[in-house]
Each structure stands twice: as C-alpha cells, then as structure tokens.
C-alpha cells in the first residue's frame, strides 16, 4: 500500500467508524456466534498474494462485526465504561503513523518528555499531593503510564517487595532471599480487583484477604488486627492495596484509617483508583484524598471515564527510586553513556521494555475537551446513575444495594438470589442490553453503569423499561412455579402418608405427573430415585417432609445453599494452585457461588 492508497483507505476507515458508532444502537449488544465461529469462516492458510483493501473491509463487515460485543452500544452497561472518543482515535492514528518506540530517553526523547508532562498535568488536575508529582523541586516522586491497572499494582508490589527484602537483609545478612520472601504478606479486601491477587501470585507472596464493612469498605481496624496477628506469628507484612471504587459496587476503602496503620507499621500503601480515581478531577470528589499523605503509590484508568481509548493507565509513586531498584536491568545495547545515565528511562519503571506513545492520545483528549469538558462528562454519568437509582427505589419490587456515589448502580429483585440471576439471564439473552452481576455479602446484584460518551436520559429510560419488562416476566413465572411446587409438595406428603399406612398402596402419580415431579426434585437438588422403605426421595441436605406445605422456593434453596458441606465444596473448587498462599480474614470472605437452579429455567 502506497501513500495515496493509504490516504483513500484512511478516509474510508474514518467513514466506517463514524457510521458504525451512529448505527451501533440498532445492533444487538451481544453477538449470537458460537466459540470457533471465525475459524470456519476464514481460510485455513494465509494468502500467498496481496489482497485488495476493499476485500478486507468487506470481511470486517461480514465476519468481524458479527462477533463483536458492542462496548459503545448505548445499552452496554457491563463492567465500567470502555472509554473512547474521536480525539483519542486520532491520537492513536498519529501514534501508529509516527511509528516510534520508547525505552531509553534517547530512543525517542519526546515520548518520555510528553509522558512526564501528562503525569504532571493530570496530577495537578486531581490536586494530588506534590510529593507524588514529577516536577516537585527536591522531590523523589514521579509517574509513568502503564498499559493497565493490573500492571500498576504489579510493579508497585515488586517495588515494595524489593524494598522490604533489602531492609530485612540488613538485619538478617545471612538469610537467603527465598526464606525472606516466604515471610512476606500482602493485604487487600474481599472486594479488591482480581488483578491484586494475581499480582501476589506473580510476586509469590502470601496474601490476606480481609472482610469489608456493611458498605463494602475495608476499615483500618480490620487491617490492624490482621497485621498484628501476622507479626505475632513471625510473618512480615509489607504491602496493602486499598481500592477507590471497587469493581463490585464502586465502594471506597477508608484510605485515611488504612494509611494510619500503614504509617505505623511501615507498610507500602497502594491505592487502586482505576474507575473512581477519575472523579478526582472534579473538586466535589476531593474528599477522597483524605489519607493520601501516607500513600506510596496511586493509579487510575483514564480509559474508564475520561474519553481515552485502551490502553492507558496512569500511576504515581512517592519514591521513584524504589521502583527503579526493583525493575532496572542494564545492557550495553541500550547505548547509555555516562552523561545519559541520569536521564529518565521509563523502561526501568515497567515490565515491558518497548513502550507505546500512550501520552499522545491523552494529550489530544485533554486539549480537545479541556478540564471542564471532562468534568462535565463525569458529572453527567453520575446524574444518570442517580436517576436510575431513584427509579429503582421507587419500585417496590427492587432494592438498591450499596451507595450510589459515582456512575454505578447495584440493584436486585427482592427475594431469593435466583430471581435476580434469572432476570439478568433474560436481559442478556435478549440482546437488548448487557449487564454483569456481582455478589455483595451474599446478595446477587446486577450492575448498571452508563458506558459511553453519548449516553443520555433517553437511553437510561429505555434501559429501565427493558429491566422492568423482563422483571414482570420473571416474577410471574416465579409465582407460577411456587404454586406448582406447593401443589406437588402437598401431593407428595399425601402419597407418603398413604404408603406408610398401606404397604400395598399403589403409586398415586400418573406418568406425566411423575415426570414433572422428578423434574421439580432435580431442580431443587434432590435425587429422584426412591430409596427408602416408603418410597420417599432420598434427600441431600434436608427432608421434604420437614418443609411446610406453604413454603416458597426460597426456603428450600436457602437450606441447600447454606449448608456447610455445600460451602466447603464450592470453596475447594474455586481455589487456585496458589491456595496455600491465601489467608482469609474470616470464612465469610471466601467466595461462595449462589445456587443458580430455578424451577422455571
């Protein structure tokens, strides 16, 4: 492809993107393809001869788009917003066109320089402590743009690990590093992102998963008790990850209380603000900075709430030298002379050596929207979330779980978890909207968040209509199933009494009824094979004879799911190969999947 052809193709791609985003609302949110669909559509081997760009674009329409989950769809409400904007796209195009790679300063000076300026700009937009900013005179702070929050947490844990082991070797000079490593413990809450646990796996340190309060927030006293217990048992606490906007409910850990404990115990405090950290650019959210005087590192994701496309995750550290000590490796081919060794090389701040020009799209977005435009975007999402919250609270079939502080609403149908689970299945299978669940203190909830830059009150109302329409279907089917269950339960008890009274009594169930009865029992978790002397079904956790005839499905299923053997089996299946490193704050922090069987599924 030559320059003129590229110019034409680039125009076609721009038209395609604009048309796609304008028309995405008319597509199903989720694709209807099966795993392996694309393998059947594409040739087995790569083409030997060049193909026309127009043929490639045709295949994008016919083969690629049908397999897309449309994150920019107005009814995509899963996870957190998948940030994007036209300025961000143009920044990515410029990055690809310039074709530079950064690792040392001299490899591409402007990539290092602009990244540092963006770190400073955003830090000032958030009013972060000056000790974290790169241009503070006499300071040791600074920042870097990583590919994801997962990388931010990982490299900060590496830095804390290296710092702690270095200090331990001063007091235990003859001890092997592996022995010292086996003593280290990291701390985070049951609501922390999975990437924190993954970072502990990669760092091969023990981790303690701590319970949260009734607002799903980790408190300082909970951390203190765990740390002191570990110190008493000979362990070495070294790292704490607090969360500003948890994935499950956007809850915020009590950073002020946690910071006090970390300062007293000399622990590295990292704050993962991937989602809610964006809100710090709005002055009304600056109260979240309480306790930041004790924060050693902080990261947030502009891709979630600041119009920036993947990938771009900004992090700051209070002492950059700890990070460099943990990650610095020098080779002669990096061509650093003595004069250049004092220069900033971001290869020593990240796991990858080669780095993209991520700061360019961030620069484009900030300049195009301005700080006020970005603040308005965040506030609009918060207002829409508050609007949906008000509708949920006004409908007595639903309840809101957690506090709606940002742009996330967690809600559920009142009653058993299965109702909400089945409601979510119906919504997602319809293709009209897409949301994902969370489990908050045993409650199965649906998460709603405005997920794109053109979201509006109109789309919020349409989403609420989708939710309530399917809720009516689910509740009607639940009532019908409960009535059916109660009738079958009454018939079973009559049958059991008759069999007790007469050994020669025949089966009072007809074939069709027996088939229905077996299906009901299987759904409730009972074996359908008759095994006792009176022909009653063998039980798992409880006897149907003990269930009142006016029981709802909740009573029987909660009995099943609440049993200790059920919890233990689920926990054992969910543990990873690193389970020996996991220390749970208490049994309630172990993840237990709620039962998914329903009579009407």
N, C-alpha and C positions, 0 to 999 in steps of 0.2 A: 504494500500500500504506500503510495507516494503522497506528497503534501496536499495536492489538490483533491485527491480522492479522500484523504483524511478529513479535509475541510467539509466536503459534502456529507461524509458519513457522520461526522460530529454533529452537524446540523440535524440530520435525521434522528440521531440518538437523542438530542435535546428535545425534538418534537415528540419522540416516543415517550420520554419521561414525563413531559407536561401532560400529554394525552392520557397516559397511564394514571397519573395522580388525579386528574379530573374525573376519570371514569371508574376508579377503583371501587367507589361506593356501590356500583352496580354488580360487582362480583361477589361470590360467596367469600366470607372471610377465610375459611379453611378450605384447602383443596380436598378433592374426593379421590385422590390417587392412592394406590396401594404401594407398599415398600417394593422397590425393584422396578417400578414402572418405567423409569427412564432408560434403564439398561435394555429394555425391549424395544425402545423407540430409536435409540442411537445405533449407528453402525458398530460392529464388533471391533473394527480396527480404525485407526486414524486415517484421514485421507492422504493419499500419496501426492495429489496435485492440489494447487491452490483453489480455494472456493471463493465465490463472489460474496461480498459483504451483505448484499441483499438476501442471499440464501441463508446466511447466519441470522439476520434479523427475522426472517420468516420462521426459522426454528425457535427463536426466542418466543415468538407469539404462540406457536403451535405446541411446543414441547416444554419450554421452561416455565412460562406463566401458569400453565395448568397445575404445576407442582408447587406453586408459591403459597405460603401463608402470608397474607397481605397485612403487614405491620402498619402500613399507612392507611388502612381502611378506617373509616370513621367509627365502625363498631368493633374494632380491635381494642379490647380493654385488658389484655393479659399482661402479666409481668409489670414492667414500668414503660413509660413512653420510649419508643425507638426513635431517638432524635434524628431529625433531618431538616433540611431547608435548601433552597436554591443556592444561597451563598456558600453553604458547606459543600454542595456538589461542585460548584465552580472551583472552590479551593482544592478539592480532591483532583479535579481535572488538571489544575495548574501543577499540583504535586507530581502527578504522573508525567506531565509534559516536561517538567524541568528535569526529572529523572535523576536526582541526586540521592546519595546515600550518606548518612552521617554516622560516624563512630568517634573519631577524634575531631578536635576543633578544626584542624586544617583540612580535613576531608570535605567540609562544607561549612565555613565559618558562619554564614547567615542562618543556617539551620539551628546551630547552637545559640546564636545571639537572639533570634526571634523567639525561640522556646523559652529562654530565660526571661525575656521581656514579658511574654504572655503569663508566665508563672507569677511575675510581679503584678501585672495588671489585675489578674483575677484575684490574687490575694488581697489587693487593695480594694477591689470591688466588694469583697466579703468582709473587709475590716479584720483580717486575721492578725494575730499578734505579730509585731515587727520582727520578733526573733525567728519567725518561720520564713521571712521573705529574703530573696537573694541579694538585694542591694543595700541591706542594712549595714551601715558602717561599723566595722569591727565585729560583725555577727558571723555565726557559723551556719546559719540557716540557708535554705535553698529549696529548689523543687525540680521536678522532672515530669515529662509527660510519658506515661506508660500506655500500653495497649489496652489494659483493663484494670478494674479494681482488684481482681484476683492477683495480678502481678504486683500491684502496690502493696497489698497485705503480705505477700510472699517475701518481697525484698526487704520490707521493714522487719519481718520476723527473722530473716537472715542477719540483718544488722544487729538486732537485739541479741540474737544467739551468739554472734561473734564477740560482741561487747561483753556479754556475761562470761563466756568461756575464758576470754582474755583476763578478766578480773579474777576468776577462780584459779587460774594457773599461777597467779601471783601468791596466793595463799596455799595452793597445793601444787607446787612446781613439779613434783614427780608423778603426778596423776596423768594418766592417758586421757586424751580428748574424748574418746568414746565413753569412758567412765563418767566424765563430767557431763557429757551430752545426755546420758541416761537419767540424770537427775533433774533436767530442766522441765518446767511445766508452764504451759500457756493457758490462758483463761479467756473464755468468751461465753456468751449466753446461749440458751437453747434457741433463741430467735436469730442468732447471728447467721450470716450468709454461709452457704456450704463451702465457699472458697476459703474461709478461715480455717475450717477443719482440714481442707485439702492442703493448705499451706503448712499446717502442723504435720501432716503426713509426709510431705516432701522434706520438711526440716527434720523429721524423725525425732520429734519431741513429744512428751506426754502432754495431754490437754485435759483440762477440766471444764466440763460443760455445765453452766450454772443456771439455776431456775430464775425466772423473772417474777415481778410483782403482778398485781391484778391488772396493771396497764401494759403488761408485756415488756417492762423496762427492767434492766439489770441495775441493782442498787449497790451502793458502796459496802453496806454491812454484809451482804451476801458474799461479795468478793473478799472482804476482810476475813471472814470465818474460814473460807476455803484456803486462802493463802496461809493463814496462821496454822491451820491443820497440816498443810503440806510441809511447812517449815519444821513443825514439831516432829514430823515423820522422816526428816532428813532430805526432803526434796528441795529444789531450788526454783522458786517462782521467778520468771524473767520477763513475761510478755502478757499484756492484756489488750484485747481488741474490744472497744466499745462501738456501738452502732448508732449512727444518726439516720434513722429511717430504715427500720428493719424490712426485709422482703415480705414477711407475712402480713404486717399491719402498719408499717411505717412508724413504729414506735421508736422513741429515742431513749437510749440508756442515760442514766443520771451521770453525766460526764463529770460534773463537779464533785460528787461523792466519790466516784471511782478514781478521779485524779488525785484526791487527797490520800487515798490508800496507796496509789502508785508512788506518790512522792515520799510517803513514809517508808515504804518497803523497797524503794529504788527499783521500780518496775518500769519497763518501756510501755507507755500507753499510746496505742494507735487508735485513731478514730476513723471508721469506715463510714463516710458520708456519701456513698455512691449516688443515692437518689436525693435525700433530703438536704444534703450539703449544698445543692444548687440554690435552695431557698435563702442561703446566707447573703446573696446579693440584694435581697430585699431587707431594708432596715428593720421591719417588724419581726423578723426572724433572728435578729442578732442575739437575742437572749440565749440561743443555743450555744453561744460561745462561752458560757459560764464554765469555768474549769479548764479552759484552754491554756492557761499558764502552766499546766502540768502535762500537756500533750506533747509527745515526742514526734509524732508524725500524723498526717491527716491526708485523706484523699477524697475526691469526689469525681463524678462522671458527668461532664457536660453533654454526653450523648443521651442522657436520660431526660434532661429538662432545660437545655439551653440551645436547641436548634442545631447541634453539632452531630454529624454522622459518625458512625463507628469507623475506626477505633480512636478513642481519645480519653484518657483518664489522668487527671492532674493530681499530683501529690506533693506535699511539702514535708521537710524534715527539719528538726531543730538543730541537729548537728550533722552536717553532710559527711563529715569525716568517718563517722561510724558506718555509713552506707558504703562509702568508697573502700574502707578497710575490708568489708565483707565481700565485695564483688570485684575488686581490682585485680586484673591479670595483665601483665605487660609482655609484649613480644617485639622483636626487632623490626618486624614488617609494619608495625604501626608508625614507624619513622618519626618518633618523638626525639628531638634534640633537647639539650639541657634548658634552652630558652623556652621550649614549649611545655615542659613538664608541669608548670604552674597553671596552665590553661585548663579550662573546664572541658572535660571529656565525658559526655553522657554515657558512653559505653560502660563506664565504671559505676553507673547508677542503675543499670538494668541487667536482666538476664540475657537478652539478645545482644549481639554485637552490632549488627546493622540496624539502623533506625530510620523510620519514615519521617517525612516533613509534616508531622501532625499539627504543629503550631500554625501552619499557614492557613488551614481551614478555620481554626479557632480565631485567628486574627481577622479573617474575612467576615466571619459571623458577628463578632463583637463590633466591628466597624460598621457593618450594614444595619444592624438593629440598634446599636447603642445600648448603654446600660439600661436606660428607661424602657426601651422596647423589650429587652429580655425580662425585666421585672414585670412588665405588663403581661407577658406570656405566662409566667409562673402564676401570677395572681389570677389570671383567667381560669387556669386549670383548677386552682383551689376553689374558686367561686362555683365552678360547675360541679365539683365533688360535693361541696356543701349543699348545692341544690338537690343532687340525688340523695344525699343523706336525709334531707328534710322530707322527701317523698317516701323514703323507706320508713322513717319514724312515724309518718302519718298513716301508714298501712299496718293494721294490727296483725297481719299475717307474718310480718317480717320483724327482725330486730337488727340493729347495728351493733357490731362487736368491735370494741376498741374506740379510740378517739380519732376523729377526722381532723387532722391538723394540717395535712398537706393536700395532695391531689389523689388520695387513695381512700376508698370506702370499702369496708369489710362488712358484709351483711349475710343473713341466712334466714330461711324459713324457720319459724318457731316450731319446736318439737324435735323429733329424732334427727340425727345427722343424715340418715338415708334420704329424707325429703330434700334437703339442700343438695345432696350429691346427685340425686336423680334430676333435680331441676337444672343443675349445671350440665349434665349429660344431654338433656333435651336441647338446651340453648346451643351448645357447641355442635351437636349433630345436625342442627337445622341449617347451619351455615350463615345464619342471620347476624350472629355476634359471636365473639370469642372471649372467654374469661377463664381464669385458672383459680384453683382453690388454695386455701391454707388451713392449717389446723392450729387453733389458738386455744390452749388449755383444754383440749379435747373437743372443742367445738369446730365442726366442719363449716367453713365460711367460703363465700365467693368474693373474690377481689375485683373491684371496679376502679379503673383509672382512665381519665382522658388520655389518649395515646398518640395524638398527632397535632401538628401545628395549626390546622384549620378546624379543630373541633369546636362545636358550638352548642348553644342551648337546644337547638332543634334536634341535633343528633343525640343529646342526652335524653330528651323526652322520648325519642324513638327507641332508644335502648331500654328505658324503663318500661315502655309498652311491651317490648319483647319479653322482658323478665316477668312482668305480671301476667301476660297471656299464658306463658308456659307454667307459671306458678298455679294458675287456676286448674290446668290440666293435671298437674302432679297431685294437687290436694284432692281433686275429685277422685282420681284413681286410688289414692291412699284411703279415702273414706270407703270406697267400694271394696278394697282389699281387706280392710279391717273388719267390715261387716261379714265378708266371706270367711275370714279366719275365725270370727266368733261363732258363726254357724257350724263350721266344721269342728271346732273345739267342743261345742255342745254335743254334736253328734258322736264325736269320739268318746266323750265321757259316758254318754248313754250306752254306747256299744261296749265299753269296758265294764260297766256295771252289769250289763246283760251277760257278758262272758263269765264274769265272776259268779253270777247266780246260777248259770246253767252251762255245764261243760259241753252239752250237745248243741248249744246255741249256734245258729248259722251266722254267716257274715252279713251284716245289715247294709253293707256298702254295695252299691251296684258297680259295675266295671268302670263306668265313666266317672262316678264319684270317687272310686278308689284311686283312679289315675290323678284326679285333682288333689286328693288328699296327699298322695305321695309327693306331688309337686310342691304343695304347701310345706310339708315337713322338710323337704330338701332345702327350700328357701330359708326356712327357719334354722337350719343347721342340724337337723335330726336325721339319723339313719332311718330309712323307710322299711327295712327288713324287720318283721315281727320276731322278737327273740325271747319274750318272757312267757310264762305259763298262761297268761290271759290274753295273749295276742297283742299287747301294747307295744308301740315302737320303742326300741332301745334308745336310751337318752344319752346325750353328751354331758351337758353341764347341769341340767335340771329336768324335772319330770313335768310333762304337760298336765298331769293330774293335779299338780300344785298351782297351776295358772288359773286365776279366776276367769269365769266364762265371759265377763265383760271387759277383759284386758284389751289394750291396744297392742299394736305391734311393738311399740317402744319397750314395753315391759319385758317381753321375751328376748328381744335382740340385745337390750342392755345387759340382761343377765348373761347372755352368751359372750358379749364383748368384754364385760367387766371381770370375767373370771381370771384368776391369777395364771392358770396354765395357758390361757389364750395370750395374755400379755407376754409371758416369757417366750413362747414360741415365736411370736411376731418380732420381739426384740432380737432373738437369736438369729432369725433370718435376715434382719436388717443390718446386723453388724458387719463391718468390713474386715479385711485382713489386718487392719490396724487396731482391732478392738482392744488389744491388750494395752494400748496407749491411751484409751479413752477412760476418763474418770468422770462419772456423772455426779452432779451436785446432789441429787437425790433421785429416787426411782421415777419421779414424775417427769424428769427431763428426758427420759428415754422415749424415742418416737414410737407411738403405737398407732397403726393404721385403723381407722374406724371401719366397722363392717359395712360392706357395700351391697349385700344381698337385699333385695326388696321383693315383696310379693308381686309387684306389678312390672318388674323389669322385663 
